[in-house]
Amino acid sequence: MITENEFVTPGEEGKEDATFRVIGWFSIGVAVAALGVYLGRELRVRYKFNRRTPYDFYSHAGKQTTEFGMGI
């Protein structure tokens, strides 16, 4: 069998390293952005929940569309 030797020049080797480095940093950036969006949403939901007043729990009172106790 005849095999051909591949010669890699130092310039080509650096291009592969740079490509993997860019892909790695991009994936880290996307992960950080996703984590920030998730944590921001959780903080916003908790802030809105803690800002309720006692009247908010009864805000739906009086909006009954059905009649209770009519025997139907």
N, C-alpha and C positions, 0 to 999 in steps of 0.2 A: 504494500500500500504506500502510496505517495501522499504525504501530507504537506501542506503549505504552511510555512511559519508566518504568523501574523506579527508584523512589527508595529508596535504602538508608539507613536511619538509622544513626547511629554505634553504637547499642546492638546492632543486628543484626549489624553487622560484627564486633564484639567477640565475639559468641557463636560465630561460625564459627572465629575464631582460637583461642578457648578449646577448642573441640571438637577441632581439629587438634592443638593442644598436648597435650591429654589422650591422644589416640590415639598421638601420637608418644612420649610418656613411657611409656605402657603397653607399646608395642612394644619400646622400649629395655629396660624392666624384664623382659619375657619373654625377650629375648635374653640378658641378663645372667644370669638364672636358669638358662637352658638351658646356658650356658657353664659356670656353676658346677657344675651336676650332672655335666656331661661331665668337667670337670677333676677333680672329687672322685672320680669313678669311676676315672679313670686313675691318680690318686695311690694310691687304695686297692688297685688291682690290682698296681701296682708295689711297694707296701709288703708285700703278701702274698707276692709273688714273692721279694722279697729276704729275707724271714724264714724261708725254707726251710732245713732242716738237711740234711746229707748223707744222713741216714736216710730223709728224705721221698722221695728218688729211688728207694729200694728198698722202699717201703712195700707195693707190690703183690707182692713176691716171696713165694712160698709159697702164693699163692692161685690156683694153676693148676687149672682145672676139667677140662682134657683131659690125656690121657696121651700123652707124646711117646715115640717109639721103639718102639711096639708093633707096627708093621708093618700097621696096618689102614688 
